[in-house]
Structure formats: C-alpha cells, structure tokens
C-alpha cells in the first residue's frame, strides 16, 4: 500500500550506519513510525527531509505494520530553531507532546496545524517562547480530549470574579464562595482566565491573538503546565531539560 501525505518529523533515531527510524506526525494518519533507508548517507536525497523538526511531503509504503519512506520532499526545515537553545528545547517539547497526545492511524490535521504554527512563530520570534509553550500545551490537551470546564463556577454558575480558582485535577472552576479547601487549587486573575478560555474555545485563526502582561504570562504558564502534568501523569524529559536551561520559567 502506498500513502502520500505531509508530516512533521517528531523523533528520529539511527539504525545501522546509514539508516534512520523516524516518527512522523502526519496529516492523514496521525503518528507513524517509518524506516528511512540510507537517509543518513551524504548522498541520500531524503536526508534533510527526514531529520528532526523537518516538515515534508512523504510517499510511504506499508507492508503489514511497517512503513517505509520511499520519497521525502522538505517543505520547511525550521533551521532557525537550531541556533536558539531555548527555542529548540521548546520545539523538542512540542514533539514530545505529539508523541504523548496525537492520535495513531487516525487523522491529525488539527494537531499538526497547531504544532506547525507554533514552530513558525517560535522560529520567527513573533511570539514569546513562554506564550507559545502555554498555548500549545493547553490547546493540545483540549484536542486530545482533556478540555477543562472553564464556562463558570462548578458550584454556583458564577461566570467571573476578581479571582477564580482552577482545579487541575478535575479541570473545573470555582468562585471564592464555592472554593473547596484543596491545596491544589490555582488562583486565576480575570486576564489569565480570559486567556485560558481563549486558548480552549477560540477558532484556530484567532488562537494566537491575545496579550498578557509579563506577570500574567507567567501565571498562565504555571497553570497550563500544572494542568498538563496533572492530567497526563507523564514525565516529560524535554520539559525538564527546558527548565534546566531556563530556570526562571520553572513552575
């Protein structure tokens, strides 16, 4: 069977002297693992197109459960990310998010679009890294079925107060009057709650179109990362590396 699709390389590993095993986030089939024969050879026409963070057009062949890269044509290499340690660390984190949450053998256009746009903003420095990290991880959770209930207080239905409280375990809001005593609750200012609602509910074309103060962005980043780690119960090695080089961003 032949499959033509576009996709992003989210993981690569060496196999033998000249080959690669690549994991691709494809538009049509989600996450696929494929063998790229001779891709590490200097003469390979598929070399750069099968490298990490390369967005390419692929022709794949499938035998039983095994995919093979027959052709790969690079569309975007994101070279600018490799010269910026912080940006490259976040890009690798985005790849690990895909490995954890993107579907396998199912369409993944929304996830691919999210990651490609975030990488583009990251490479062009059009949005702060912490902004892109928060948007990507929170929207990724929404796409993966972890959408929080941010409409109103889960106790009384209050839409908004000067401070609302978010439960990262249950994914619900509380107003000050209904707030339980759990220590895990995270306080949200009006602007941070508005940003969370925007990331969750907005059309994709408007996803990146909001602003926060530096303090607001730091608060948003703490909430989205806490929600990610609480819901996934997963240890993200790329996230730990990011915080090791950017300790001021640690939650």
N, C-alpha and C positions, 0 to 999 in steps of 0.2 A: 504494500500500500504506500502511495506517495501522498505527502502532505505539504502544501505550500502555505506558509504563514509568516508573520513577522513576530519578533520577540526580543526580549532583553536577556542577556546572559547574567544570571544572578549568582552563579557559582561555577568554578572551573577547578579541575584537578588534573595533574599529569598522569599519563598512562604510558608506560614504556618510555622509549627515548624520544618519540616524535608525536605521540597522540595525546588527545585530551578527552576527558569526560566532562561534558558541560550540562548544566542545569539551566533551562530556558523558561522564562515566563512568557508564554505565547498568548496571542490574542484569542486564538480559536480553541486551544486545548489546555489552557492553563499551564501548570508547571510540568515540564517534560525533562527527562534525563536522556542525553543522546551521546553517542560516540562520534568524535570528530577525528577521523583517520588523518595522520600526518599534519595536524593543524599547528604543531609546534615547529615544524620544519621551516627553514628560511625561505624555501621555495613554495610553500603552501599558499594557494590562493584564498584559503579560508582562515588564515592565521589571525589577522586582526579582527575579523568579523565574528570569531568565536572566543574572543577574550572577554574577561570580566567587565561588566558595565557597557558592553557594546550592544547597541540596538541594531538588529539586522533583519534582512529578509531571508528566510530559510526555505530550502527544499529538503524535506526529511523523508526517509524511507523507514518503514516499520516492518519488522519480522517478529511475529509473536508479540512479546512485550518489550522488544528492544528497538530503539530509534537510532538512526544513523544520519549524520549530516552529509547530504550529497552536495549541496550548494549553500553558500552563505555570502550575502552581499551586504556590507556595512552601510547603514543609514545614518547613524550618529555614534561617534566613538567616546564622547564626553571626556576628551583629553584634558580639559581644564581642571577636572576634578582631581587628577593625579598630582597636580602641583600644589595642592592645598590640603594639608594633613587633616584639618578639621572637616572640610567638605568631603574628603574621601572617606573618612571614618563614618560620617553620617550616611553617605551613599552605600557603604557596606552594610550599615544597619538597616537601610531600606530593603536591601537584598535579603537579609535575614528575616525581616518581616514577611516578605513574599514567601519565603520557604515555610514559614510557620502558618500563614493565613490564606495564601492564594489557593484556589481550587486546583485539583489534578484531574486531567482528562475531562475538563469542562471549560466552557468559555470564560475568559477572564479579562474582557476588554476594559471594564471599569478599573480593575486593579492595575492593569498595565498603563492605562491613561494617567492614573494618579501618580504612579512612580515616575513615569517619563516626564511629566510636567514638573514634579518636584525636583528631579535631577536637572532639568533645564534651568529652573530658577536658581538652583544651587550653583550650577556652573557659571551662570551669568551674574551672580551676586545681586539679583534683583529682589531677593527677599533674605532676611537674616537666617542663618542656619537653624537657630532655635525655633523660629517661626515655622520653617519647613518641616522640621522634625515633629513638632506638635501637630501640625495639620495632617501630616502623612500617617502618623501612628494612630491618631484618633479617627480619621476617615477610614483607614484600613480596618479598624475594629468594627466600624459601622457596616462596611461592605461584607465583612466576614460573619455577620450575624450577632455582633455584640453591641448593637445600638443601645445606648443608655436612654432612659426615660427622662428627658430634660424639659418636658412640657410644663410641669408645675409641681408643687409640693405633693409628695405622695400621700401626705396625711390629710391636708385640707383643701388642696387645689389652688393655693396661692401661686400666682404666676411669677411674682418677683418681689424681692425685698432688698434692702440695702446690702444685706448679707444673706445668702442662701448656703446650704450645706449639701455636699455631694457625697454619697456613699459609694466608694469604688468597688465594693464587693457586690452590692445589689444593683448598682447602676441607677440609683434614683436620687431625687432631690428632696430636701426638707427645708421648710421655713424655720425661723428661730423659735416659733411657738411649738412646732411639732418635732423639733430636733431631738432624737434619742441621745443616749449617753455614750454611745460607742466612740472610742478614741480615734477610730479610723476615718471619721467624717472630715471632709476637707472644706474649709470656708471659701466661698466664691463671692467676689465683688460683682456688681452689675455688669461691668465691662467684660470680665472673664467669663461669666455665664453667657453673655451675648455671643462671645467668640465661640464657645463650645456649641451653642445652638447653631451658629452659622456653619461650623465645620460639619456638624451632623446632618443638617437639613437642607442646606443651600444647593442650588443647581451647580453642576460641576463648573460651568463657565464663570461662576462668581465665587468659587471656593476660596481663592487666594486674595479676595478683595475685602479685607478688613484690616484694621490697625489697632494696636495696643501700645500703651506706654512700656518702657523697659520693665518696670515692676509688674505690670500686667502680663507681659510676655513670660516673665519668669514664673509667675503664679500659674499661668496656663500650662507651661511646660511641666511643672510639678504634678498638676492634676492629670494631664494626659498620660504621662509616663507611669504614674501610680496606677491608673486605671488599666493600662496595658499589662503591667506586671501582675496585678491582682487577678485580672481575668484570664490571662494566658497561663499563669503559673509556670512560666518558662524563663530560663536563664539565658539572656541574650549576650553572648560573648562580645559581639560587636558594640553593643551598648556599653558594656563595661570598659572596653577599650576607649570609646569616645569620652567617657567620663574621666579616664586616666590621663587623657591629654587636654581635657577641658574641665578641670575640677570645679571651676566657678559655675558650670552648668549642672552640677550634680544635684539631684533632688535629695 
